[in-house]
Amino acid sequence: MPINGIILVAGEGTRLRPLTYTLPKPLIPIMGKPLITRIIEGLMSNGISNIHVVIGHLGFLFKQALGDGSSLGVSIRYVEQRERLGIAHAIHRAIEEGADGELIVHLGDNYFGEGLDRFIREFREGDYDVYIVLTKHKDPTRFGNAVIKDGKVIRLIEKPREPPPNSLVMTGIYMFRDSRDVERAFSTLKPSARGEYEITDLIQWFIDNGRRVGYSVTNSWWKDMGTPQDILDLLYLMLDELSQGLRVRSGARLMVGSL
């Protein structure tokens, strides 16, 4: 069955204005490289070279920056989401434009300190229909929340005003074993109060229909690059990671030199 990466970058990045009036946030250079490029490299390292990029706001800039993907060793197809109708709708649009089989969906403004390898490996080894990655967050009202009971995801809630006790939030990566099931789920959805087809509702269909929904809690940091402070936080986290790596390599050289 084909394997497809889907990167969602259609949002307007309103909380990052005025910067995002002229540059979509996934193209903002972080440590000299746009975030979307880092995401593509993470997918490619896991054998995913067929990439669908769902564009909207300033979509032509992604085409200019990434082209057909050949310079990065992947094949990129661009899919338009002309209206902001939510994450589930963006995935649906990618499927309409040829993303079939296994889907690894990644939000274009998210980044994981530990990379993607473990998540994708556990998704495949567990033979799950859906796989999500969770974490703790100081403000769970900003994200979809997962209710866990006896090691299973039993309910997903989109941006709750009163988060459930000990809530874990959904990060921006979602994995699906079969695009046909995603379309079955999407066909049952209705727009939420904010007029979007929610990813929480899409995955809830799998839970309600007895499908295998797996999850992992990330072992490292995770950033959703929504605000100027988030960009600074991501930069500091990457710099700290780089400095730790330099200290480890420097220590190894000293040990070798002392032998």
C-alpha positions, 0 to 999 in steps of 0.5 A: 500500500502506498505511503504518503506524507501530508504537510498542512500549511494552509493557515494564515498565521494571524498571531504572527502578523505582521510577519506572516503578511508576506511570509507563511510561518512554515517558511520562516527560517529557524537556525538557517532552515525553514521549518517545513524543510526540516519536516520534509527531511524527517519524513524522508529519513523514514522512507516517505518520499511522496509528499502532499503539501496542502497550501492556502495563504501565500501558497505560491511561496511554497512552490517557489521555495520547494519546487517539485521537491527533487532538491530535497530528494522527495516528490511534492504535489501541491493541494489547494485548500481555498477555504479554512475548513479545518485539519480534517478537511485539509486531509480530505483535500489531499486524499481527493488529490491522490494521497491514498494508502497510509498517511502520515499527516504533519502540521507545518508549524510543529516540531518535535525535539526527538524527531519522528522516527519512534512515532512512525515505527511504533505506529507501524509495529502496532498495526494501528488504524490511527496513531497520535502523539500526546504531551502535557501543556501548561494551557491545554485549552489551546489544543485538542485534548485526549482522555486516556483510560486503562491505556486507551484513548476513549475520547477527544475534545477540541479546545475545551474550556474546562480540560479534563483532569490530567489531560494530555494535548494532541500534537500536530502529527496524525497517522492513518493506516488506510485513507479509505477509512479516513474518507468514511469518517470524514463523510460523517462529519459536520462543521463545528461551532467555529465552522471547521471539520475538526481532527478530533471529530475525525479520529473520534469516529475511529474510536467510536467504531472500535478501530485501533487508535494508538498513542505515544507521549513524546519523550522530549519537547514539542513546539507549536509555532503559533506566536512570536514567543513560540518562535523564540522558544523553538530557537532557544530549544534548538540552540540548547540541543546544539550546544549539548551536542557540541559539549558531548562531542568535545568531551569525546575528543578529550577522552580519545586524546587522553588515551 
